[in-house]
Amino acid sequence: MKKNKFLSLTIFISIFTISFFHLSCDNSSGPESVVSGIIHNEFHVPLSNVKVSTQGKTVLTSEDGSFNLSGISIPYDLTVSDSVFNLNIDIYKGLSASYLELGFNKYPNINYYAYINAELPVEIFQQDIICKVIFSDKEFTNIYSTLLSPNQNAILQVPVFNNVINGKVHVLTYKIDSSHRILSYENYGTSPEIVLNRGNVINYIFTNDQLSLNPGEKDVECNIEPNNFSSLNSFYLTFSPKNYLYINSTFSQMTGNNFQVKIPTGIPDAFYSVVNYNVGSTSGNISLVPNTNYIKVNSPCELISPPNNAADVNNSTPFSFSAGEGSGIYEITIFNNVSGANYQIFTTENNFTLNGLEETGNENFSGDNFTWFVSKKGTFSTVNDYAVNKFKIQNPFVSQSQNGFFTFK
């Protein structure tokens, strides 16, 4: 009898050890998995009280934007929504990753910020000088202020993740011509390392000696193909390799498909010169490298069905669109013009129905009219890739279809 008990215990321990080892090695390959992650806004600020749902299970993100769902079957569809108004609903199709870093369109609590009040010497403000003041942690955060006169201080509102952030304040001045193109760089300098805590206000005064470096400059050529669309392009400079598509830091603007940009030389800190291009309905970033800047513009998707202004759409109506150019995933935006609810579906498929969409927003579509369009987001290969690496990719592009309209019967 003792031998049988010992044998049973040995078998139980062996099974437990094998099971534990299997789950530790790959917790996404079994029938169930733990799915966790963090929700940020577009500026990488964590968002609390955001609703995350899948397979009948729902949690709210904590103060640091994190969430955890257990017992999830792989693959899974994930819904992210605003828990207060439920007007922004993101749906990720066919995920298998166990850890996600997702973006969501929601303004964070004001308590997530710290503030820097930077004062500059009057002497650097020559005629036609523009001054950029930039706080950067050399990771995700590049916060800009533009000064045009000595009567201004730079006020930088810095999002603070994990309660504290370290970085430097960079100052770069330059002259532009009447067409907003850079002519020359005049001054450069940085502060020492600054430690910011949430809610802090720090005053920092630059001296003339700190800003005494006079950078050089060189021209870089850019060529956009195809050139059958007019192009509006913005040049900016960042101290982070993670550049984003929409960033309020323009240094100069150029029009046309062939243009020249002046980038600074002799700056001791690592920086990245980037052009944001807008051609037709396609936009993107390219990091500037002398003599190699050829921009291939990807044509957007085209809506196929239902026909525009269809008046009899229901849950089973097939929606479809063409693939568009370039490697990427699709972000399908469906906006309810009556309720104001905004649905975004992230998928690799170029066809879908509205089945189940009402339940995610808890509304009744009957009689409502909608606007829809499709954005291709590159260079992501899968929805998993987007859900894990959205904030890590360099030089993304977005191409957007024209709008379509329909009424739900």
C-alpha positions in Angstrom: 0.0 0.0 0.0 2.9 2.3 0.8 4.5 1.5 -2.5 1.3 2.4 -4.4 1.0 5.7 -2.6 4.7 6.5 -3.3 4.2 5.5 -7.0 1.1 7.8 -7.3 3.0 10.7 -5.7 5.9 10.2 -8.1 3.6 10.2 -11.1 1.8 13.3 -9.9 5.1 15.2 -9.3 6.4 14.2 -12.8 3.2 15.4 -14.5 3.2 18.6 -12.5 6.9 19.2 -13.4 6.4 18.6 -17.1 3.3 20.8 -17.1 5.1 23.6 -15.3 8.1 23.4 -17.6 5.9 23.5 -20.7 4.0 26.6 -19.4 7.2 28.4 -18.5 8.8 27.8 -21.9 5.8 28.9 -24.0 2.7 30.2 -22.2 1.0 31.1 -25.6 1.1 27.7 -27.2 -1.2 25.8 -24.8 -5.0 25.8 -24.9 -5.1 28.7 -22.4 -2.7 31.5 -21.6 -2.3 34.6 -19.5 -2.5 37.8 -21.5 -1.1 41.0 -20.0 0.2 44.3 -21.2 0.0 48.0 -21.0 -2.2 50.7 -22.7 -0.6 54.0 -23.6 -1.8 57.1 -25.5 0.0 58.1 -28.7 2.7 59.9 -26.7 3.4 56.8 -24.6 1.7 58.1 -21.5 0.0 55.1 -19.6 -3.7 55.2 -19.4 -5.7 54.1 -16.4 -9.3 52.9 -16.2 -9.4 51.7 -19.8 -11.6 48.6 -20.4 -9.9 45.5 -21.9 -12.1 42.6 -22.9 -11.8 39.2 -24.5 -13.7 35.9 -24.4 -16.2 37.2 -21.9 -13.6 38.5 -19.5 -13.1 42.2 -18.7 -10.6 44.2 -16.6 -9.7 47.8 -16.2 -6.2 49.1 -16.6 -4.5 50.1 -13.4 -2.8 53.4 -12.7 0.3 52.5 -14.6 -1.8 51.4 -17.6 -1.2 47.7 -17.0 -3.8 44.8 -17.3 -3.8 41.1 -16.9 -6.3 38.5 -18.2 -6.0 34.8 -17.3 -7.4 31.7 -18.9 -7.5 33.0 -22.4 -7.7 30.6 -25.4 -5.2 31.3 -28.2 -5.9 32.9 -30.7 -8.1 35.6 -29.3 -9.7 38.9 -30.3 -9.2 41.8 -27.9 -11.4 44.8 -27.4 -10.1 48.1 -25.8 -12.6 50.8 -24.9 -13.1 53.9 -22.8 -14.8 52.7 -19.6 -16.5 56.1 -19.0 -18.2 57.1 -22.3 -17.6 54.0 -24.4 -17.2 56.0 -27.6 -13.8 54.8 -28.6 -13.6 51.1 -29.3 -10.5 49.3 -30.7 -10.7 45.7 -31.8 -7.6 43.5 -32.4 -8.3 40.4 -34.5 -6.5 37.1 -34.2 -3.9 37.8 -31.5 -1.6 35.2 -30.0 1.0 37.3 -28.2 1.0 37.0 -24.4 2.3 40.6 -23.8 1.0 43.6 -25.6 1.9 47.4 -25.7 -1.2 49.0 -27.2 -2.0 52.6 -28.1 -5.4 54.1 -27.4 -7.0 57.4 -28.2 -7.7 58.9 -24.7 -6.3 61.9 -22.9 -4.5 60.9 -19.7 -5.0 62.3 -16.3 -3.2 65.6 -15.8 -1.3 64.1 -12.8 0.8 62.2 -15.3 2.8 65.3 -16.2 5.7 67.3 -14.9 6.7 70.8 -16.2 9.9 72.5 -17.2 10.1 76.3 -17.4 13.3 77.0 -19.4 14.7 80.6 -19.6 17.1 81.5 -22.4 19.6 84.4 -22.6 18.4 87.4 -24.6 21.6 87.6 -26.6 20.8 84.5 -28.7 17.7 86.0 -30.2 19.1 87.7 -33.3 16.9 88.8 -36.1 14.9 86.0 -37.8 16.0 83.5 -35.2 13.8 80.5 -34.3 14.6 78.6 -31.1 13.6 75.0 -30.5 13.7 73.8 -26.8 13.5 70.1 -26.6 13.3 67.8 -23.5 14.3 64.2 -24.4 14.9 61.0 -22.5 16.4 59.5 -25.7 13.7 56.9 -25.6 10.1 57.7 -26.2 9.9 61.3 -25.0 10.7 64.3 -27.2 8.8 67.4 -26.0 9.2 70.6 -28.0 8.7 74.3 -27.4 9.3 77.0 -30.1 10.4 80.5 -29.1 10.5 83.5 -31.5 11.5 86.3 -29.1 13.4 86.9 -25.9 10.2 87.8 -24.0 9.2 84.1 -23.9 10.1 81.2 -21.7 9.8 77.7 -22.9 7.1 75.7 -21.1 7.5 72.0 -21.6 4.8 69.6 -20.4 6.5 66.3 -20.0 4.5 63.0 -19.6 6.0 61.0 -16.8 5.9 57.2 -16.9 6.5 55.1 -13.7 6.5 58.3 -11.6 9.9 59.6 -12.7 11.7 60.4 -15.9 15.4 61.4 -16.6 16.5 63.5 -19.5 18.1 66.7 -20.8 16.8 69.9 -22.3 18.4 70.7 -25.7 18.4 74.1 -27.3 18.9 74.6 -31.0 18.5 77.9 -32.9 18.3 78.5 -36.6 17.4 81.0 -39.3 14.8 80.4 -42.0 13.9 82.1 -45.3 10.5 83.5 -46.4 9.5 79.9 -47.5 10.2 78.4 -44.1 13.3 76.6 -45.2 16.3 76.5 -42.9 19.2 78.8 -44.0 21.7 78.2 -41.1 22.0 76.8 -37.6 23.3 79.3 -35.0 23.4 78.0 -31.4 23.3 74.6 -29.6 23.5 73.6 -26.0 22.1 71.2 -23.4 21.3 71.2 -19.7 22.7 68.7 -17.3 20.6 65.5 -16.6 17.3 66.5 -15.1 15.1 64.2 -12.9 11.4 64.9 -13.2 8.7 63.5 -10.9 5.0 63.6 -11.6 3.5 67.0 -10.7 6.9 68.7 -10.4 7.6 72.2 -11.9 11.3 72.8 -12.5 12.8 76.2 -13.5 16.0 76.1 -15.5 18.1 79.1 -16.7 20.5 78.6 -19.6 23.7 80.8 -19.8 25.4 82.2 -22.9 28.3 79.8 -22.4 26.0 76.8 -22.5 24.7 77.9 -25.9 27.9 79.0 -27.4 28.3 76.2 -29.9 27.7 77.3 -33.5 26.7 74.1 -35.5 27.5 73.7 -39.1 25.0 72.6 -41.7 24.9 70.5 -44.9 22.3 69.9 -47.6 20.5 66.6 -48.0 18.5 65.8 -51.2 15.1 64.0 -51.1 13.2 62.5 -54.1 9.6 61.2 -53.9 8.2 58.7 -56.4 5.7 58.6 -58.0 5.6 62.3 -58.5 2.1 62.6 -60.0 0.8 63.9 -56.6 1.7 67.2 -55.0 3.7 66.7 -51.8 3.8 68.7 -48.6 6.8 67.7 -46.4 8.0 68.7 -42.9 11.5 68.4 -41.5 12.1 67.8 -37.8 14.9 66.7 -35.6 14.5 64.3 -32.6 16.9 62.9 -30.0 15.1 59.5 -30.0 15.3 56.8 -32.6 11.6 56.1 -32.1 10.1 58.7 -34.4 6.4 59.0 -34.9 4.1 59.9 -37.7 2.5 62.9 -36.1 4.7 65.1 -34.1 4.4 68.8 -33.4 8.1 69.7 -33.9 8.4 71.0 -37.4 11.7 72.8 -38.2 10.9 73.7 -41.8 8.5 72.8 -44.6 9.0 72.0 -48.2 6.7 71.4 -51.1 7.2 69.3 -54.2 8.6 65.9 -54.9 12.2 66.8 -55.1 13.6 69.1 -52.4 16.6 69.9 -50.2 16.9 69.9 -46.4 19.6 71.4 -44.3 20.6 69.3 -41.3 23.0 70.4 -38.6 26.6 69.1 -38.2 29.0 69.2 -35.3 26.3 68.6 -32.6 27.9 66.4 -29.9 24.7 64.6 -28.9 23.2 61.8 -31.0 20.1 63.0 -33.0 17.9 62.0 -35.9 16.9 64.1 -38.8 13.5 63.1 -40.2 11.2 64.1 -43.0 7.5 63.6 -42.6 6.0 63.4 -46.1 2.3 63.8 -47.1 1.5 62.7 -50.7 -2.1 62.3 -51.6 -3.6 60.2 -48.8 -0.3 58.6 -47.8 2.0 59.9 -45.1 5.1 58.6 -43.4 8.6 59.3 -42.0 12.0 58.8 -43.4 15.3 59.3 -41.5 17.6 61.4 -43.6 20.9 59.9 -44.8 23.0 61.9 -47.2 22.7 60.8 -50.8 20.2 57.9 -50.2 16.8 59.5 -49.6 14.5 58.0 -52.1 10.9 57.9 -50.9 8.5 55.3 -52.5 4.9 56.4 -51.8 2.5 53.4 -51.3 -0.9 53.7 -53.0 -3.8 53.4 -50.5 -6.5 50.8 -50.3 -9.7 51.3 -52.4 -13.1 50.5 -50.9 -15.0 47.8 -52.9 -18.2 46.9 -51.1 -20.8 47.8 -50.0 -21.4 50.4 -52.7 -21.1 54.0 -51.5 -24.2 55.4 -49.7 -25.7 51.9 -49.4 -29.0 52.2 -47.4 -29.6 48.5 -46.5 -26.5 47.4 -44.6 -26.9 44.9 -41.8 -24.7 42.6 -39.7 -24.2 40.1 -42.5 -23.4 42.6 -45.3 -19.9 41.9 -46.7 -17.4 44.7 -46.5 -14.3 44.5 -48.7 -11.4 46.7 -50.0 -8.3 46.3 -52.1 -4.9 45.4 -50.5 -3.1 48.7 -51.2 0.7 48.9 -51.6 3.4 48.1 -49.1 3.7 45.7 -46.2 1.3 46.5 -43.4 -1.9 45.7 -41.5 -5.3 47.3 -41.9 -6.9 49.7 -39.5 -10.6 49.8 -40.4 -12.4 52.9 -39.0 -16.2 52.9 -38.7 -17.6 56.1 -37.3 -21.3 56.4 -36.2 -22.4 59.8 -37.3 -25.4 59.7 -34.9 -23.9 58.5 -31.6 -20.3 59.7 -32.2 -18.9 56.2 -31.4 -15.7 55.4 -33.2 -14.8 51.8 -33.9 -11.3 50.7 -35.1 -10.7 47.2 -36.2 -7.0 46.0 -36.6 -6.7 43.0 -38.9 -4.8 41.4 -41.8 -8.0 40.5 -43.7 -9.4 42.8 -46.3 -13.0 41.7 -45.8 -15.3 41.7 -42.8 -18.9 42.2 -41.5 -20.4 44.3 -38.8 -21.5 41.2 -36.9 -20.8 41.7 -33.1 -19.8 45.3 -33.5 -22.9 46.7 -31.7 -22.2 44.6 -28.6 -18.7 46.1 -28.2 -20.1 49.6 -28.0 -23.4 48.7 -26.3 -25.5 50.6 -28.8 -28.2 50.0 -31.4 -27.2 50.7 -35.0 -30.7 50.6 -36.5 -31.3 53.7 -38.7 -27.9 55.2 -38.0 -25.6 56.4 -40.8 -21.9 55.8 -40.8 -18.6 56.9 -42.3 -15.9 54.3 -42.9 -12.4 54.2 -44.3 -9.3 51.9 -44.3 -5.8 52.9 -43.3 -2.8 50.6 -44.1 -0.2 50.9 -41.4 3.3 49.8 -42.2 5.7 48.2 -42.0 3.9 45.8 -39.6 3.6 42.2 -40.8 0.9 41.0 -38.5 -1.6 42.3 -35.9 0.7 40.7 -33.2 3.6 42.7 -34.6 1.6 45.9 -34.4 0.2 45.1 -30.9 3.7 44.4 -29.6 6.0 46.8 -31.5 3.8 49.8 -32.3 6.0 52.1 -30.2 9.3 50.6 -31.3 9.2 50.8 -35.1 11.1 53.4 -37.0 9.9 55.2 -40.2 6.3 53.9 -40.3 3.9 54.9 -43.0 0.1 55.2 -43.2 -1.9 55.3 -46.4 -5.7 56.0 -46.1 -8.5 55.2 -48.5 -11.2 57.6 -49.4 -14.3 57.8 -47.2 -17.3 55.6 -47.8 -20.8 56.1 -46.3 -23.6 53.7 -45.4 -26.9 53.4 -43.4 -27.6 50.5 -41.1 -31.1 49.0 -41.8 
